[in-house]
Amino acid sequence: DFEPPEILDTHPYLYPTLELDTSEPIVSSKQVVKAEDASKGSRAGVKVKGEEVKYTRDTNITPPSPDSPVKFSLSTLKCIRENTLRGGIHTLTFFLSDGKELPTLHFHDGGTSGLLQTLTRYLYLVRDGKDSRLVRVEVNPVIAKTRHTTEQLVKQQQEQQQKQQQQLDVDILRKGVEGLLHTAVLEVGKRVRHQFRNSRDMLDERPSDDLSHDDEDIPTITCHDLQTKEEKAKLPDPDTSLITDFQLITNLSSQLPPRSPICPRTAPLNRVEWEGFRQIDGKITEDKEQEFRARVFAGGIEPSLRREVWKYLLGYFQFNATDIERMEHQKMRSDQYDVMKKQWKSFLPEQEAQFHKWRELKNLVEKDVIRTDRELEMYQSLNSPRLKQLQDILTTYVMYNFDLGYVQGMSDLLSPLLAVMENEVDTFWCFVGLMKMVGHYFEETQEGMRWRIRQLRALLSVSDPSFYKYLKEKESGNLYFAFRWLLVDFKREFNFSDLMCIWEVLWTHHLSSDYALFIALAIIDIEKEKLQDSDFDFSDIIAHINGLSKQLSYEPILLKAESICRQIAAVQSLPDELQPLITTPFPPPHSSPVVTSQ
């Protein structure tokens, strides 16, 4: 599993080494560089973790001495001075924590911004407010706070364990079990964070300014621009940028109407109904498309139709295209897939040996594929052709979208698609459509997932403020236990057949652009009585949530989710941050015999 039971710290990344390609001499700050010589410059490179930012310099300049430093760990970097000489030549000078000043690098054709941008992937850089030429390496205050919180929790846990060991009455057995459970949960968290090393962090981190530690002890953060302290002060706190709990509970709870009766789900969409949405040439009009989405939301799709209909829901087939146009589109997509697949299959061993990022992603795919849904018959054998297709599709997706690449959890999303489509090409393009919906939740910054968790907290504090308060008292108000639910769309929580019904509802976008949040609210609402057990603490809540895997029934959850969604949509002054979640105009409920969602 990769669900973090508690996310207080991110995974420590090793500092990379900045290595200058010395096939050409490096321009020293003591050497004179003339602007008119820039045209003679040859290319040299600055390499950081396999990435290259190129700049030019004069080949006629005398090389520096062999003792000139050309390689250093970023953990020793203190600050960088940026300057511009006559003729528009840009320079960068690196200063290390031991006071050493490295030879100045001259960039004749630009490139300083590219190098600084690359460095911000590993360091927390802040431009000095007084001297704009100076870029300093600083510690992230969020990390300092996070580490302090972690130390407090560790201390509390140690004290609790000492008390448990001193107890000699009958209660020691129960307390001992709780301690073991808590330790087990924390151990799972460590394994989770280790598995996430190559994917994403829930919280961004930057290195400490204490450069005396070893490289491997210094966590890092990714950032995408250089900001002054004044600019950073204007940014909202990511954990409080959504409307505050006080505002939500005080201003909105009084406006919350009672939950309306919800009609039971209908029978799934059948072939006759499906053909009724299509014109004689195969086109589906915009009005019919909306009717179709409402129909799928209300009852799902017959299993025999999924292979055809899912292609529309996932954007592989266009609703307004004719059958002939779809056939031509399918042929074109098949050819494109073959091209991409042949690209990576034709890599020479020498190419792969010099393509670190590719090897890293390819190996991650191979490791995850053999652990994906192996209980299903189609994936059980290591020699299964479906298992091989799963691997080929994910590897080809890396070629298709190298910026995103592969992140743990994607194989969970792909597996059901292949099970339904039973065709490698069709599955790939359906997966592309699915990743267009959810791919931003897998991005390196994890901003999308953090925002969803904040929205879920805001929705819960609106729909059930008393239970939200209870979770906060139990140190579970961050709702991080829902991280796995949302990242892989409840893949681990439902059995395979029920999961497909859940996904079909999500893909309709009928009531909400992110209906998964309301399904998460429904699960919490159904389980809240058990979670409010007086003996439950943080460990018990996590253990209970993890124990729900494959134990949930989808129909009552979908009814509950619709009831909550319609209740929140009825709030007249919903905060701006939550309004995009609700479809406008909001669709009326479908007609059917009525049942009440409690």
C-alpha positions as CSV (number, residue, x, y, z in Angstrom):
1,D,0.0,0.0,0.0
2,F,1.0,3.6,-0.4
3,E,-1.5,5.4,1.8
4,P,0.3,7.5,4.4
5,P,-1.4,7.0,7.8
6,E,0.0,10.3,8.9
7,I,1.9,12.7,6.8
8,L,4.1,14.9,8.9
9,D,7.4,14.8,7.0
10,T,8.3,14.1,3.4
11,H,10.8,11.6,2.1
12,P,14.5,12.6,2.3
13,Y,15.9,13.1,-1.1
14,L,19.7,12.9,-1.6
15,Y,21.3,16.1,-2.6
16,P,22.6,15.9,-6.2
17,T,26.1,17.0,-7.2
18,L,26.6,19.9,-9.5
19,E,29.1,18.8,-12.1
20,L,30.5,21.0,-14.8
21,D,31.4,19.4,-18.1
22,T,35.1,20.2,-18.4
23,S,35.6,19.1,-22.0
24,E,36.0,22.8,-22.5
25,P,37.7,25.3,-20.1
26,I,35.6,27.1,-17.6
27,V,35.9,30.9,-17.6
28,S,37.4,32.1,-14.4
29,S,36.3,35.3,-12.8
30,K,39.9,36.5,-13.1
31,Q,39.9,36.2,-16.8
32,V,38.7,38.9,-19.2
33,V,35.9,38.1,-21.5
34,K,35.1,40.4,-24.4
35,A,31.6,40.7,-25.7
36,E,32.8,40.4,-29.4
37,D,34.3,37.0,-28.5
38,A,30.9,35.5,-27.7
39,S,30.4,34.5,-31.4
40,K,33.5,32.2,-31.1
41,G,32.1,30.4,-28.1
42,S,31.5,26.7,-28.0
43,R,28.9,24.9,-25.9
44,A,29.5,23.6,-22.4
45,G,27.1,22.0,-20.0
46,V,26.0,22.2,-16.4
47,K,24.5,18.8,-15.4
48,V,22.2,18.3,-12.4
49,K,20.7,14.8,-12.0
50,G,20.8,14.0,-15.7
51,E,19.4,17.4,-16.8
52,E,21.5,19.8,-18.8
53,V,21.5,23.6,-19.0
54,K,23.9,24.8,-21.7
55,Y,25.8,28.1,-22.0
56,T,28.6,29.4,-24.2
57,R,32.0,30.7,-23.4
58,D,35.2,31.7,-25.2
59,T,37.4,28.8,-26.4
60,N,40.4,31.1,-26.7
61,I,40.5,31.8,-23.0
62,T,43.3,30.1,-21.0
63,P,41.9,27.3,-18.9
64,P,41.9,27.6,-15.2
65,S,44.4,25.6,-13.2
66,P,43.7,21.9,-12.5
67,D,42.9,22.8,-8.9
68,S,39.9,24.9,-9.9
69,P,36.8,23.4,-8.4
70,V,34.4,22.0,-11.0
71,K,32.3,19.7,-8.8
72,F,30.6,20.2,-5.5
73,S,27.6,19.0,-3.5
74,L,24.5,21.3,-3.4
75,S,24.4,20.7,0.3
76,T,27.4,22.9,0.6
77,L,26.0,25.8,-1.4
78,K,25.3,29.0,0.6
79,C,24.5,31.6,-2.0
80,I,24.8,32.6,-5.7
81,R,25.7,36.0,-7.1
82,E,24.2,36.9,-10.4
83,N,25.7,39.7,-12.5
84,T,25.6,41.2,-16.0
85,L,28.8,42.5,-17.7
86,R,29.2,44.8,-20.7
87,G,27.9,43.3,-23.9
88,G,25.1,41.5,-22.1
89,I,27.2,38.7,-20.8
90,H,25.6,37.1,-17.7
91,T,27.7,35.6,-14.9
92,L,27.0,33.4,-11.9
93,T,29.4,33.0,-8.9
94,F,28.8,30.2,-6.3
95,F,29.7,30.7,-2.6
96,L,30.0,27.6,-0.4
97,S,29.2,27.3,3.3
98,D,32.9,27.1,4.1
99,G,33.5,30.5,2.7
100,K,35.0,29.3,-0.6
101,E,34.2,31.3,-3.7
102,L,34.2,29.2,-6.9
103,P,35.3,30.6,-10.3
104,T,32.7,32.7,-11.9
105,L,30.8,31.2,-14.8
106,H,30.2,33.4,-17.9
107,F,27.1,32.8,-20.0
108,H,27.5,34.5,-23.5
109,D,24.1,33.3,-24.9
110,G,22.0,33.4,-21.8
111,G,21.2,30.3,-19.7
112,T,21.6,31.6,-16.1
113,S,17.8,31.5,-15.6
114,G,17.7,28.0,-16.8
115,L,20.4,26.9,-14.4
116,L,18.8,28.7,-11.5
117,Q,15.4,27.1,-12.4
118,T,17.0,23.7,-12.4
119,L,18.6,24.4,-9.0
120,T,15.2,25.3,-7.5
121,R,14.2,21.7,-7.9
122,Y,16.6,20.8,-5.2
123,L,17.1,24.0,-3.1
124,Y,14.9,26.6,-1.5
125,L,16.3,29.7,-3.2
126,V,15.3,33.3,-2.2
127,R,16.4,36.4,-3.9
128,D,17.8,38.9,-1.4
129,G,15.5,41.9,-0.8
130,K,18.4,44.4,-0.6
131,D,20.7,43.1,-3.3
132,S,18.7,41.6,-6.2
133,R,21.9,40.1,-7.6
134,L,22.2,37.8,-4.6
135,V,20.3,34.5,-4.4
136,R,20.5,32.8,-1.0
137,V,19.8,29.2,0.1
138,E,17.4,29.3,3.0
139,V,15.4,26.9,5.2
140,N,11.7,26.5,4.6
141,P,9.7,27.7,7.7
142,V,7.0,25.1,6.9
143,I,9.6,22.4,7.3
144,A,10.9,23.7,10.6
145,K,7.3,23.7,11.9
146,T,6.7,20.2,10.5
147,R,9.9,18.8,12.1
148,H,9.0,20.4,15.4
149,T,5.6,18.8,15.3
150,T,7.1,15.4,14.4
151,E,9.5,15.6,17.4
152,Q,6.6,16.4,19.7
153,L,4.6,13.4,18.4
154,V,7.6,11.1,18.8
155,K,8.2,12.3,22.3
156,Q,4.5,11.8,23.2
157,Q,4.6,8.3,21.8
158,Q,7.8,7.4,23.8
159,E,6.1,8.7,27.0
160,Q,3.0,6.7,26.2
161,Q,5.1,3.5,25.7
162,Q,6.9,4.0,29.0
163,K,3.6,4.3,30.8
164,Q,2.3,1.2,29.2
165,Q,5.3,-0.8,30.3
166,Q,4.7,0.3,33.9
167,Q,1.1,-0.8,34.1
168,L,0.7,-4.2,35.7
169,D,-3.1,-4.5,35.8
170,V,-5.3,-6.3,33.3
171,D,-5.5,-3.2,31.1
172,I,-1.9,-3.7,30.1
173,L,-2.9,-6.3,27.5
174,R,-5.3,-3.8,25.7
175,K,-2.7,-1.0,26.0
176,G,0.0,-3.3,24.7
177,V,-2.1,-4.2,21.6
178,E,-2.8,-0.6,21.0
179,G,0.9,0.2,21.2
180,L,1.8,-2.6,18.8
181,L,-0.9,-1.4,16.4
182,H,0.4,2.2,16.5
183,T,3.9,1.0,15.9
184,A,2.7,-1.1,13.0
185,V,0.9,1.8,11.5
186,L,3.9,4.0,11.7
187,E,6.0,1.3,10.1
188,V,3.6,1.1,7.3
189,G,3.9,4.9,7.0
190,K,7.7,4.5,6.6
191,R,7.2,1.9,3.9
192,V,4.7,4.2,2.2
193,R,7.1,7.1,2.2
194,H,9.9,4.9,0.9
195,Q,7.6,3.8,-2.0
196,F,6.7,7.4,-2.7
197,R,10.4,8.5,-3.1
198,N,10.2,8.3,-6.8
199,S,6.8,9.8,-7.1
200,R,5.4,12.6,-5.0
201,D,5.4,14.3,-1.6
202,M,2.3,15.4,0.3
203,L,4.2,18.3,1.8
204,D,6.8,20.3,0.0
205,E,10.2,20.5,1.7
206,R,13.4,22.3,1.2
207,P,16.8,21.6,2.7
208,S,17.8,22.8,6.1
209,D,20.4,25.5,6.3
210,D,22.3,23.3,8.8
211,L,24.9,22.1,6.3
212,S,26.8,20.1,8.8
213,H,24.5,17.1,8.3
214,D,25.3,14.4,5.8
215,D,23.6,14.7,2.4
216,E,21.2,11.9,2.9
217,D,19.8,13.5,6.1
218,I,18.8,16.7,4.4
219,P,15.2,16.7,2.9
220,T,14.5,18.9,-0.2
221,I,11.5,20.6,-1.8
222,T,10.6,21.4,-5.3
223,C,9.8,25.0,-6.3
224,H,9.2,26.6,-9.6
225,D,10.4,30.2,-9.3
226,L,12.6,32.5,-7.2
227,Q,10.7,34.8,-4.9
228,T,11.6,37.6,-2.6
229,K,10.6,37.5,1.0
230,E,8.0,40.3,0.2
231,E,6.5,38.2,-2.6
232,K,6.4,35.1,-0.4
233,A,4.6,37.1,2.3
234,K,1.8,37.8,-0.1
235,L,1.1,34.1,-0.8
236,P,-1.7,32.4,1.2
237,D,-0.8,29.7,3.6
238,P,-1.5,26.5,1.7
239,D,-3.1,24.9,4.8
240,T,-5.4,27.9,5.5
241,S,-5.9,29.4,2.0
242,L,-9.3,27.6,1.8
243,I,-12.0,29.2,3.8
244,T,-11.4,28.8,7.5
245,D,-13.2,26.3,9.7
246,F,-14.7,29.1,11.8
247,Q,-16.2,30.8,8.7
248,L,-17.5,27.6,7.3
249,I,-19.2,26.4,10.5
250,T,-20.5,29.8,11.6
251,N,-21.6,31.2,8.2
252,L,-22.8,28.0,6.4
253,S,-24.2,25.5,8.9
254,S,-27.3,27.6,9.4
255,Q,-27.9,27.6,5.6
256,L,-27.6,23.8,5.3
257,P,-30.9,22.3,4.4
258,P,-31.9,18.8,5.4
259,R,-30.9,16.0,3.1
260,S,-33.5,15.3,0.5
261,P,-34.9,11.8,-0.2
262,I,-32.9,10.1,-2.9
263,C,-34.4,7.8,-5.6
264,P,-32.9,4.3,-5.8
265,R,-30.5,3.5,-8.6
266,T,-32.1,2.3,-11.9
267,A,-31.2,-0.7,-13.9
268,P,-28.0,-0.2,-15.9
269,L,-28.0,1.2,-19.4
270,N,-28.7,-1.5,-22.0
271,R,-28.1,-1.8,-25.8
272,V,-31.6,-0.6,-26.8
273,E,-31.3,2.6,-24.7
274,W,-27.7,3.2,-25.9
275,E,-28.8,3.0,-29.6
276,G,-31.6,5.4,-28.8
277,F,-29.1,8.1,-27.9
278,R,-27.3,7.7,-31.3
279,Q,-28.4,9.1,-34.7
280,I,-28.5,6.9,-37.8
281,D,-24.9,8.0,-38.7
282,G,-23.6,7.3,-35.1
283,K,-23.5,10.9,-33.9
284,I,-24.8,11.9,-30.5
285,T,-26.1,15.4,-30.1
286,E,-25.1,17.6,-27.1
287,D,-28.6,17.3,-25.6
288,K,-28.5,13.6,-26.0
289,E,-25.0,13.5,-24.5
290,Q,-26.3,15.2,-21.3
291,E,-29.2,12.7,-21.1
292,F,-26.8,9.9,-21.6
293,R,-24.5,11.1,-18.8
294,A,-27.5,11.5,-16.4
295,R,-28.7,8.0,-17.3
296,V,-25.2,6.4,-16.6
297,F,-25.1,8.4,-13.3
298,A,-28.4,7.0,-12.3
299,G,-27.8,3.3,-13.1
300,G,-24.4,2.6,-14.7
301,I,-23.8,0.5,-17.8
302,E,-24.4,-3.1,-18.6
303,P,-21.0,-5.0,-18.5
304,S,-21.4,-6.1,-22.1
305,L,-21.6,-2.4,-23.2
306,R,-18.7,-1.1,-21.3
307,R,-16.1,-1.8,-23.9
308,E,-17.9,0.4,-26.3
309,V,-19.4,3.1,-24.0
310,W,-16.3,3.7,-21.8
311,K,-14.5,5.0,-24.9
312,Y,-17.0,7.9,-25.0
313,L,-16.8,8.6,-21.3
314,L,-13.0,8.7,-21.4
315,G,-12.7,10.9,-24.5
316,Y,-11.3,8.3,-26.8
317,F,-14.4,8.6,-29.0
318,Q,-16.1,12.0,-29.6
319,F,-19.8,12.1,-29.1
320,N,-20.4,14.4,-32.2
321,A,-18.4,12.1,-34.6
322,T,-20.0,9.7,-37.1
323,D,-19.3,5.9,-37.0
324,I,-17.0,6.3,-40.1
325,E,-15.1,9.2,-38.5
326,R,-14.6,7.1,-35.3
327,M,-13.3,4.2,-37.3
328,E,-10.8,6.5,-39.1
329,H,-9.8,8.0,-35.7
330,Q,-9.3,4.6,-34.2
331,K,-7.0,3.6,-37.1
332,M,-5.0,6.8,-36.7
333,R,-4.6,6.2,-33.0
334,S,-3.5,2.6,-33.6
335,D,-0.7,3.8,-35.9
336,Q,0.4,6.5,-33.5
337,Y,0.6,4.0,-30.6
338,D,2.7,1.7,-32.8
339,V,5.1,4.5,-33.5
340,M,5.5,5.4,-29.8
341,K,5.9,1.8,-28.7
342,K,8.6,1.1,-31.4
343,Q,10.5,4.2,-30.2
344,W,11.3,2.8,-26.8
345,K,11.6,-0.8,-27.9
346,S,14.3,0.3,-30.4
347,F,16.5,2.0,-27.8
348,L,20.1,0.7,-28.0
349,P,21.7,-0.5,-24.7
350,E,24.1,2.4,-25.1
351,Q,21.1,4.8,-25.2
352,E,19.4,3.5,-22.1
353,A,22.8,3.5,-20.3
354,Q,22.9,7.3,-20.8
355,F,19.2,8.0,-20.2
356,H,18.9,7.9,-16.4
357,K,15.4,9.2,-16.1
358,W,14.1,6.7,-18.6
359,R,15.7,3.8,-16.9
360,E,14.3,5.0,-13.5
361,L,10.8,5.2,-14.8
362,K,11.0,2.0,-16.8
363,N,12.2,0.1,-13.7
364,L,9.4,1.6,-11.6
365,V,6.8,0.4,-14.1
366,E,8.3,-3.1,-14.1
367,K,8.2,-3.3,-10.2
368,D,4.7,-2.0,-9.9
369,V,3.1,-4.1,-12.7
370,I,4.0,-7.4,-11.1
371,R,2.3,-6.2,-7.9
372,T,-1.0,-5.0,-9.6
373,D,-4.2,-7.0,-9.2
374,R,-2.4,-10.4,-9.2
375,E,-5.4,-11.9,-7.5
376,L,-7.3,-11.6,-10.8
377,E,-7.0,-14.6,-13.1
378,M,-5.9,-12.5,-16.1
379,Y,-2.9,-11.2,-14.2
380,Q,-2.0,-14.2,-12.0
381,S,0.8,-15.8,-14.2
382,L,4.0,-13.9,-14.6
383,N,3.9,-15.1,-18.3
384,S,0.4,-13.7,-18.7
385,P,0.0,-11.7,-22.0
386,R,-2.2,-9.2,-20.1
387,L,0.5,-8.6,-17.6
388,K,2.9,-7.9,-20.5
389,Q,0.3,-5.6,-22.1
390,L,-0.1,-3.7,-18.8
391,Q,3.7,-3.1,-18.7
392,D,3.9,-2.1,-22.4
393,I,1.0,0.4,-22.1
394,L,2.5,2.1,-19.0
395,T,6.0,2.2,-20.6
396,T,4.5,3.7,-23.8
397,Y,2.6,6.3,-21.7
398,V,6.0,7.4,-20.4
399,M,7.0,8.1,-24.0
400,Y,3.7,9.8,-24.6
401,N,3.9,12.1,-21.6
402,F,7.4,12.2,-20.4
403,D,6.8,15.3,-18.3
404,L,4.5,13.3,-16.0
405,G,6.1,9.9,-16.7
406,Y,5.0,7.2,-14.3
407,V,3.9,7.5,-10.7
408,Q,2.9,4.8,-8.4
409,G,-0.8,4.3,-8.5
410,M,-1.2,4.6,-12.3
411,S,-1.0,0.8,-12.7
412,D,-4.1,0.6,-10.4
413,L,-6.0,2.9,-12.7
414,L,-4.9,1.1,-15.8
415,S,-5.7,-2.5,-14.8
416,P,-9.5,-2.3,-14.9
417,L,-9.4,-0.5,-18.3
418,L,-7.4,-3.4,-19.8
419,A,-9.7,-5.9,-18.2
420,V,-12.7,-4.3,-19.9
421,M,-11.1,-3.3,-23.3
422,E,-9.0,-6.5,-23.8
423,N,-7.2,-4.6,-26.5
424,E,-3.8,-2.9,-25.9
425,V,-4.3,0.1,-28.3
426,D,-7.9,0.9,-27.1
427,T,-6.8,0.6,-23.5
428,F,-3.9,2.9,-24.0
429,W,-6.0,5.7,-25.4
430,C,-8.7,5.3,-22.8
431,F,-5.9,5.5,-20.2
432,V,-4.7,8.7,-21.8
433,G,-8.3,10.1,-21.5
434,L,-8.4,9.1,-17.8
435,M,-5.1,10.7,-17.1
436,K,-6.3,13.9,-18.6
437,M,-9.0,13.9,-15.9
438,V,-6.8,12.9,-13.0
439,G,-3.1,13.2,-14.1
440,H,-2.6,16.5,-12.3
441,Y,-3.1,14.7,-9.0
442,F,0.1,12.8,-9.8
443,E,2.2,15.8,-10.6
444,E,5.5,16.3,-8.7
445,T,4.3,19.3,-6.7
446,Q,1.3,17.3,-5.4
447,E,-0.6,20.6,-5.3
448,G,-3.6,19.0,-6.9
449,M,-3.9,16.3,-4.2
450,R,-3.2,18.8,-1.4
451,W,-6.0,21.0,-2.7
452,R,-8.4,18.1,-2.9
453,I,-7.7,17.2,0.7
454,R,-8.4,20.8,1.8
455,Q,-11.6,20.8,-0.2
456,L,-12.7,17.6,1.5
457,R,-12.0,19.1,4.9
458,A,-14.0,22.2,3.9
459,L,-16.9,20.0,2.6
460,L,-17.0,17.9,5.8
461,S,-16.9,21.0,8.0
462,V,-20.0,22.3,6.1
463,S,-21.9,19.0,5.9
464,D,-21.1,17.7,9.4
465,P,-19.3,20.2,11.6
466,S,-19.7,18.3,14.8
467,F,-18.0,15.1,13.4
468,Y,-15.3,17.2,11.8
469,K,-14.6,18.7,15.2
470,Y,-14.5,15.2,16.7
471,L,-11.9,14.1,14.1
472,K,-9.8,17.2,14.9
473,E,-9.8,16.2,18.6
474,K,-8.6,12.8,17.6
475,E,-5.7,14.3,15.6
476,S,-7.4,13.0,12.4
477,G,-8.9,16.3,11.2
478,N,-6.4,16.6,8.3
479,L,-8.3,13.7,6.7
480,Y,-5.0,12.2,5.3
481,F,-6.6,8.8,5.7
482,A,-8.6,9.7,2.5
483,F,-5.4,10.3,0.5
484,R,-5.4,6.8,-1.1
485,W,-9.1,6.9,-1.7
486,L,-8.8,10.0,-3.8
487,L,-5.5,9.3,-5.5
488,V,-6.6,6.0,-7.2
489,D,-10.4,6.7,-7.1
490,F,-11.2,4.1,-4.4
491,K,-9.5,1.3,-6.3
492,R,-8.5,-0.5,-3.1
493,E,-11.8,0.0,-1.3
494,F,-14.3,-1.8,-3.6
495,N,-14.3,-5.2,-5.3
496,F,-13.6,-5.1,-9.1
497,S,-17.2,-5.2,-10.3
498,D,-18.4,-2.5,-7.8
499,L,-15.4,-0.3,-8.6
500,M,-16.5,-0.2,-12.2
501,C,-19.9,1.2,-11.2
502,I,-18.2,3.8,-9.0
503,W,-15.9,4.9,-11.8
504,E,-18.7,5.2,-14.4
505,V,-20.5,7.6,-12.0
506,L,-17.3,9.7,-11.5
507,W,-16.7,9.9,-15.3
508,T,-20.1,11.4,-16.0
509,H,-19.3,14.6,-14.2
510,H,-23.1,14.9,-13.8
511,L,-23.4,16.6,-10.4
512,S,-19.8,17.6,-9.8
513,S,-16.4,18.0,-11.5
514,D,-14.9,16.0,-8.6
515,Y,-17.6,13.7,-7.4
516,A,-15.0,11.5,-5.7
517,L,-15.0,14.0,-2.8
518,F,-18.7,13.4,-2.2
519,I,-18.2,9.6,-2.3
520,A,-15.4,10.1,0.3
521,L,-17.9,12.1,2.4
522,A,-20.4,9.4,2.1
523,I,-18.0,6.7,3.3
524,I,-17.1,8.9,6.3
525,D,-20.7,9.5,7.0
526,I,-21.6,5.8,6.9
527,E,-18.7,4.9,9.2
528,K,-18.8,7.8,11.6
529,E,-20.8,6.0,14.3
530,K,-18.1,3.3,14.5
531,L,-15.3,6.0,14.4
532,Q,-16.9,7.8,17.3
533,D,-16.3,4.9,19.6
534,S,-15.1,6.4,22.9
535,D,-12.0,4.2,22.9
536,F,-10.9,5.1,19.4
537,D,-7.7,7.1,19.1
538,F,-5.7,8.1,16.0
539,S,-4.3,4.6,15.6
540,D,-7.8,3.0,15.8
541,I,-9.2,5.4,13.3
542,I,-6.5,4.6,10.8
543,A,-6.8,0.9,11.4
544,H,-10.6,1.1,10.9
545,I,-10.2,3.0,7.7
546,N,-7.6,0.6,6.3
547,G,-9.9,-2.3,7.3
548,L,-12.6,-1.1,5.0
549,S,-10.7,-2.3,1.9
550,K,-12.9,-4.5,-0.3
551,Q,-15.6,-4.4,2.4
552,L,-17.7,-1.5,1.1
553,S,-21.0,-1.8,-0.8
554,Y,-21.2,0.7,-3.6
555,E,-25.0,1.3,-3.8
556,P,-25.7,2.8,-0.4
557,I,-22.5,4.9,-0.7
558,L,-23.7,6.3,-4.1
559,L,-27.1,7.2,-2.7
560,K,-25.5,8.8,0.3
561,A,-23.0,10.8,-1.9
562,E,-25.8,12.1,-4.0
563,S,-27.8,13.2,-1.0
564,I,-24.8,15.1,0.5
565,C,-24.0,16.7,-2.9
566,R,-27.5,17.9,-3.4
567,Q,-27.6,19.2,0.2
568,I,-24.4,21.2,-0.2
569,A,-25.5,22.5,-3.7
570,A,-28.6,24.0,-2.0
571,V,-26.5,26.3,0.1
572,Q,-27.1,29.8,-1.3
573,S,-23.8,31.4,-0.5
574,L,-21.3,28.6,-1.1
575,P,-17.7,29.8,-0.8
576,D,-16.0,30.6,-4.1
577,E,-13.4,27.8,-3.4
578,L,-16.2,25.2,-3.3
579,Q,-18.5,26.5,-6.1
580,P,-16.4,24.9,-8.9
581,L,-17.2,21.5,-7.5
582,I,-20.9,21.9,-8.2
583,T,-22.3,21.5,-11.8
584,T,-24.2,24.6,-13.0
585,P,-27.0,24.5,-13.7
586,F,-27.5,21.8,-11.1
587,P,-29.4,18.9,-12.6
588,P,-32.6,17.7,-11.0
589,P,-32.8,14.2,-9.5
590,H,-34.0,11.4,-11.8
591,S,-37.5,10.1,-11.4
592,S,-37.9,6.8,-9.7
593,P,-39.5,5.4,-6.5
594,V,-38.1,7.3,-3.5
595,V,-36.0,6.0,-0.7
596,T,-34.6,8.2,2.1
597,S,-30.8,8.5,2.7
598,Q,-30.3,8.8,6.4
